[in-house]
Amino acid sequence: MIDGRTIWLPENRLTLHVVEAGPADAEVVLLLHGWPTSSYLYRDVIPPLAQRYRVLALDLPGFGRSDKPLGASYGFRFFEACIEELLSRLAIERLTLAVHDLGGPIGLYWAVEHPERLERLILLNTVIYPEFSWAVKLFVAMTRIPGVREWLVSPSGLRWSMRFGVVNKERLTDERLAPYLAPFEGPNARRVLLKTGSSLSIRGFARIAAAFGSLNVPTRIVYGERDRILPEVAETMARVRRQMPHAEVSSFPDAAHFLQEDKGRELGQLLARFLDDNPITDRR
C-alpha cells in the first residue's frame, strides 16, 4: 500500500506532499525527482524497495502536490532548508538518498552539507558538475526565451518533454501523463516551474563537485543509456566513478532519461538488492 500525505513546514511556511510506503520502523530511503516530475515518477520503483525499507518519495517544493510559492528562491539553500525541516518533522536522523535529474544537485547539496546523516547514495540520470553540457545550457536558455518558455511548461510542452525522455513512448498514454501535467494547470504554477529550471547557482554546483567525492558511503550508479535530455550521462557517471572509486555502476541499454518509466520495477529490484548487499552496521 502506497500512501501520500501532506506535511506543514512552519519555518519555511509551505506544505510538502510525501508518498510513503514500507515498514514504519525500517531504514529510510528518500527518493528525489527532477524536472518536471514528482513522486509519481517512482510509482513502479517503490514496491520492491518497500518490502523491507521505509520509502519516502517527496514532491519537491514547486512540483507535484507540494506548495509552489511564487516568491521562493528555488536555490540550493531553499531546498536544503525544506528537506531539513521535513526530516526534522518526521524525526528522521539518517537515510539512504536516491536522486534523479534536478533532484541530483538538490539532494547532493543536502548530502555534502550533512554527510554524517547519509547512509547510502544512489545516483540516477542526473546533473552534478558546474561544467554544464550543451544540453543543460540549451534547457536553461529555453526557460528564459519568451515564447519558448511558455510552450515548454504548457501541456503540449510537458507532454513532449516526458515522451522525449523515454524509450517506450507508447507507455506514456494521456492517462499516464495526466498526473505529470495536473500540477501545472495554473499560470503561477507554470511560472514557478520555469523558475525551478534555472535558479540553482554555479557556486552550489561547485560546492557539490568539490565535496561529494568524500562521501564515504556505499554508492550505486544506475542510468539509462539512451538519454537524449542528458546525452552526456555516461561521461558524467564515469567522472563520478573516478571521484568515488567505491561506487558500483551499471546501466540499462534500453532505457532513457526517465528510466523509472522505462524500467521502473527492474530499477526498484536492482536498488533493493543494493541496499540488502550493503547493510548499515553503524547506526550512530
C-alpha positions in Angstrom: 0.0 0.0 0.0 1.4 3.4 -1.0 0.0 6.4 0.9 0.5 10.1 0.3 0.2 12.8 2.9 1.0 16.5 3.3 3.3 17.9 5.9 3.3 21.5 7.0 6.7 23.2 7.5 6.1 26.2 9.7 9.7 27.5 9.4 9.5 27.6 5.6 5.8 28.3 5.6 4.8 25.7 3.0 3.3 22.3 2.7 5.1 19.3 1.2 3.5 16.2 -0.2 5.2 12.9 0.5 4.4 9.4 -0.7 5.3 6.8 2.0 5.5 3.0 1.9 7.1 0.2 3.8 7.6 -0.7 7.5 7.5 2.4 9.7 10.5 1.3 11.8 12.7 0.3 8.9 15.7 2.1 7.4 14.7 5.2 5.4 15.1 5.6 1.7 14.4 9.1 0.4 13.6 9.4 -3.4 14.1 12.8 -5.1 12.7 13.5 -8.6 13.7 16.2 -11.0 12.1 18.5 -13.7 9.2 18.5 -14.4 8.2 15.4 -12.5 7.2 14.4 -8.9 7.0 11.4 -6.6 4.7 9.9 -9.2 7.8 9.1 -11.3 8.8 6.5 -8.7 5.4 4.6 -8.5 6.9 1.4 -10.0 10.2 1.7 -8.2 8.7 1.9 -4.7 7.0 -1.5 -4.3 10.2 -3.7 -4.4 12.0 -1.3 -2.1 9.1 -1.1 0.4 9.2 -4.8 1.1 12.0 -4.2 3.6 12.6 -0.4 3.7 10.6 2.7 4.7 10.4 4.6 1.4 9.7 8.3 1.2 9.1 9.9 -2.3 9.0 13.6 -1.9 7.3 16.2 -4.2 9.9 18.9 -4.0 8.7 22.5 -3.4 7.4 23.8 -6.8 6.4 20.3 -8.0 3.7 17.7 -7.8 1.2 18.3 -4.9 3.6 20.4 -2.9 3.2 24.1 -2.5 4.6 26.4 -5.2 5.3 29.8 -3.6 6.0 32.2 -6.4 8.3 34.3 -4.2 10.6 31.5 -3.2 14.2 31.5 -4.5 14.3 27.8 -5.5 18.0 27.9 -4.9 20.2 25.3 -3.2 19.7 26.7 0.3 16.0 27.0 -0.1 15.7 23.3 -1.0 18.2 22.3 1.7 16.1 24.1 4.4 12.9 22.4 3.2 14.5 19.0 3.3 16.0 19.6 6.7 12.7 20.7 8.2 10.8 17.8 6.6 13.3 15.3 8.1 13.0 17.1 11.5 9.2 16.9 11.4 9.4 13.2 10.6 12.1 12.6 13.2 14.5 11.1 10.6 18.2 11.2 11.6 19.8 9.1 8.9 18.8 7.9 5.4 19.7 6.5 2.1 19.3 9.1 -0.7 18.3 8.4 -4.3 18.4 11.3 -6.8 17.4 11.9 -10.4 17.7 14.8 -12.8 17.3 18.2 -11.0 16.9 16.2 -7.7 20.5 15.2 -8.1 22.2 18.6 -7.4 19.4 19.4 -4.8 19.9 16.1 -2.9 23.7 16.2 -3.2 23.9 19.7 -1.9 22.0 18.5 1.2 24.3 15.5 1.5 27.6 17.4 1.4 26.2 19.8 4.0 25.1 16.9 6.2 27.4 14.0 5.4 27.0 12.4 8.8 23.3 11.7 8.1 23.9 9.9 4.8 23.9 6.1 4.9 24.0 5.2 1.2 23.8 7.1 -2.1 22.0 6.3 -5.3 22.7 8.3 -8.5 20.3 8.0 -11.5 20.4 10.1 -14.7 21.3 13.5 -13.2 23.4 16.7 -13.4 26.3 17.1 -10.9 29.1 19.3 -12.1 29.3 23.0 -12.8 30.7 22.5 -16.3 27.4 22.2 -17.9 26.9 20.3 -21.2 25.4 22.0 -24.3 22.1 20.1 -23.5 21.8 21.7 -20.0 22.7 25.1 -21.3 20.1 24.8 -24.0 17.4 23.8 -21.4 18.3 26.8 -19.2 18.1 29.0 -22.2 14.7 27.6 -23.1 13.3 28.6 -19.7 14.2 32.2 -20.4 13.3 32.8 -24.0 9.9 34.5 -24.5 7.5 32.3 -26.4 9.7 29.2 -26.0 9.4 29.2 -22.2 5.6 29.5 -22.3 5.5 26.5 -24.6 7.9 24.5 -22.5 5.6 24.5 -19.5 2.4 24.2 -21.4 0.6 20.8 -21.6 2.0 20.2 -25.1 5.5 21.1 -24.0 5.4 18.9 -20.9 4.0 16.0 -22.9 6.8 16.4 -25.4 9.4 16.6 -22.6 8.2 13.4 -21.0 7.9 11.4 -24.2 11.3 12.8 -25.4 12.8 11.3 -22.2 11.7 7.7 -22.6 12.3 4.8 -25.0 8.8 3.3 -24.7 6.7 6.3 -25.8 3.6 4.2 -26.1 3.7 3.6 -22.4 3.1 7.3 -21.7 -0.5 7.4 -22.7 -2.6 10.5 -21.9 -3.9 8.8 -18.8 -0.4 8.1 -17.5 0.8 11.6 -18.4 -2.1 13.3 -16.6 -0.5 13.3 -13.1 2.6 14.9 -14.5 0.6 17.7 -16.2 -2.1 18.4 -13.5 0.2 20.2 -11.0 0.9 22.9 -13.6 -2.5 23.9 -14.8 -2.4 27.4 -13.4 -0.2 30.3 -14.7 1.6 30.8 -11.3 2.5 27.1 -11.1 4.0 27.3 -14.6 6.0 30.4 -13.7 7.4 28.5 -10.7 8.2 25.5 -12.9 10.3 27.8 -15.1 12.0 29.3 -12.1 13.0 25.9 -10.7 14.7 25.2 -14.0 17.3 28.0 -13.8 17.7 29.0 -10.1 20.4 26.7 -8.9 23.7 28.6 -8.6 27.0 27.7 -10.2 28.5 28.2 -6.7 26.3 25.5 -5.4 27.3 23.1 -8.1 31.0 23.9 -7.4 30.4 23.1 -3.7 29.0 19.7 -4.7 31.8 18.9 -7.1 34.4 19.7 -4.5 32.9 17.8 -1.7 30.7 14.9 -2.7 33.7 12.7 -3.7 34.5 12.5 0.0 31.1 11.0 0.9 32.4 7.6 2.2 29.1 5.6 1.9 28.1 2.7 -0.3 27.2 4.3 -3.7 25.2 2.9 -6.6 25.1 4.5 -10.0 22.3 3.4 -12.5 21.5 5.2 -15.7 19.6 4.8 -18.9 22.0 4.8 -21.8 19.6 6.3 -24.4 19.2 9.6 -22.5 18.6 12.4 -25.0 17.9 15.0 -22.3 21.3 14.5 -20.7 23.2 12.9 -23.6 26.5 13.2 -21.7 25.2 11.0 -18.8 27.8 8.2 -19.4 30.6 10.7 -19.2 29.2 12.3 -16.1 28.9 8.9 -14.3 32.5 8.0 -15.5 33.7 11.2 -13.8 31.8 10.3 -10.7 33.4 6.9 -10.7 36.9 8.5 -10.8 35.9 10.6 -7.8 34.3 7.7 -6.0 36.1 4.5 -6.9 34.0 2.5 -4.5 30.8 3.3 -6.4 29.1 0.4 -8.3 28.0 1.3 -11.8 25.5 -0.2 -14.2 23.2 0.9 -17.0 20.1 0.0 -18.9 20.9 0.0 -22.6 17.1 0.1 -23.5 16.2 2.9 -21.1 16.4 6.7 -21.5 16.4 9.7 -19.2 13.2 8.8 -17.3 14.5 5.2 -16.6 11.8 5.0 -13.9 9.2 5.0 -16.7 11.2 2.6 -19.0 12.4 0.2 -16.3 10.7 1.1 -13.1 10.2 -2.3 -11.5 13.5 -3.6 -12.6 15.2 -0.5 -11.2 13.4 -1.0 -7.9 14.5 -4.6 -7.7 18.1 -3.6 -8.5 18.2 -0.9 -5.8 16.6 -3.3 -3.3 19.5 -5.7 -3.9 22.0 -2.9 -3.5 20.5 -2.0 -0.1 20.4 -5.6 1.0 24.0 -6.2 0.0 25.2 -3.1 1.8 23.7 -3.3 5.3 24.2 -0.5 7.7 26.1 -1.6 10.8 26.9 1.8 12.3 23.6 3.5 13.2 25.3 6.2 15.2 
